[in-house]
Amino acid sequence: MNVSRSPRRVRVLLKTLHLWLGLSLGVVLSLVCMAGSVLMFEDPLVAAMHPELIDRPSPDLGVQGKALQTIMASSEGKSLRSISLPDDDFPVFEGALPGRGKIYFDGTTGEVVLRRSGSSDPLLLLMDWHTHLLSGKIGETVLGCVALTGLFMILSGVWLYWPGRRRALTHLRPHARPPIQRWASWHRFVGVMALPLLLVMIGTGTTMAYRGSVRAGLMSLFGEPPSQRPPDVPWVEKPVNWSAVLVAAQEAAPDAQISRLNLPARDGAALVVRLRRPGEWNPTGRSTLWMDAPAARVLGGEDATRAGTGSRISNALFPIHSAAVGGMLWRVVASFTGLLPMFMLVTGFLFWRARRNRPPGRALG
């Protein structure tokens, strides 16, 4: 008897968890996913809100080097954590400030064009909410737990719905009335039909919160050695020739596009140059060069196109999640998928309310 009751108890437990996790943490998950849907179009939104960033000539590497020299000598440049180089879409330097703010510099002169505050800019606030719940590292950890809860709700919902292979399609048919059946059928229908998309988007999003552990785990799974760390460099009181740095980096990787400079956070740390080599999905690239900036000397680096299977899988997760790969079709599909958790939350809540308000003794369906 205990054995026969065990599946029923498991089902009751899953239904209870599915309901109350959905009505609590599901609210946070839905709002995070909606923010992600908006951020799928972050670049065109920034361009529309700040056309002064776009209506400029795209400078060549020599001009960029001179402008970068001006930027890094300024007070604004000395406060940067990293700086992205101009490209055809955004022909300006984009500097990242502590506190998630951004500052933009003219690609030819190095003059400040725009400042965006991490505490007031709507898109930067959306990004901070989507990635850190506006709470830094603690928020990122909580967000990872929320995303894992989302995966549990998806899988438990399918398990609770599953009526057997032969009856699966007939049980998916949406109903218009009564309300309790309407909301239950639409909740079921969208949850099952969108299952692959929800698993991809929420699953890859979960890996973003645990990216270090996920990357290390994938590399270990495929027998790859741990990633190398940039070496320390001798600290010398010598000005950096940024034009020479860019030239040396381009000569070391002539087929790559220099996308970003991760500036040394301490004395003796190497300059990390991010590169995008042909075939890389990440818009910034995952390839790197490590440089002794004062000497304009390349010390080493990593070529993401020659990485092992585990590293390649890890590198693919963010471009898939952010729709940096797949063209406009995947971007639209991914953005639409980000709206589905809110639909599931609303229909689930309406189903729960209709069931609570139904007359006593009246069964569903």
Buried (B, 14 or more C-beta within 10 A) or exposed (E): EEEEEEEEEEEEEBEEBBBEBBEEBBBBBBBBBBBBBBBBBBEEBBBEEBEEBBEBEBBEBEBBBBBBBBBBBBEBBEEBEBBBBBBEEBBBBBBBBEEBBBBBBBBBBBEBBBEBBBEEBEBBBBBBBBBBBEEEEEBBBBBBEBBBBBBBBBBBBBEEBEEEEEEEEEBBEEBEEEBBBBBBBBBBBBBBEBBEBBBBBBBBBBBBBBBEEBBBBBBEEEEBEEEEEBEBBEEEEEEBBBBBBBBBBBEBBEEBBBBBBBBBEEEEBBBBBBBBBEEBBBBBBBBBBBBBBBBBBBBEBBBBBEBBEBBBBBBBBBBBBBBBBBEEEBBBBBBEBBBBBBBBBBBBBBBBEBBEEBEEEEEEE
